[in-house]
Amino acid sequence: MFPDPPPAPPAGRRCLARTKAGEPCRNWALPDSQAQFGLPLCAAHARRAAKAGHPKSAAIRLYGDYFAPADLVALSAFLDEASGQLSLAPEIDTARVLLRHLLAHISAQPPQDSAETARLTHLILDNLRTIARLVRDHHAITPPGPDPFMATLGIALDQLGEEWSVKL
């Protein structure tokens, strides 16, 4: 007669934060919240911890309004994995994902009026500007790699030089 309760998340832990009323939170904790914040937190309390400046929550603080909680966990893991790289590639990838999310939102829920169209157009152009700036800076700080054509030409000349016993 009554529907089954929703299944527990894989971690199966409850959020250990307290509500504004001082009661224990009854929501399920995000799977990786303990690693990020030191205790299991639900999506709402993880966002609050991130906005309060929790040191382990840079990805959530920057992108918390744009991603679902499960996406935030994946994004945080991705940025942690890429943190040792001296590259802007992870940030470029994140900006591209944000743009895809925004375009998917627009195609699912088209703007209703000109003000909303202008706001969404501004967001798209701002995101594209960010991607362009990151790509430009990435190319500026990344040492140029060998030109594939010149590398192939060099190998061919070396082989011809050896075959003809001439230094080319």
Beta strands, then each sheet from edge to edge (+ up, - down):
end
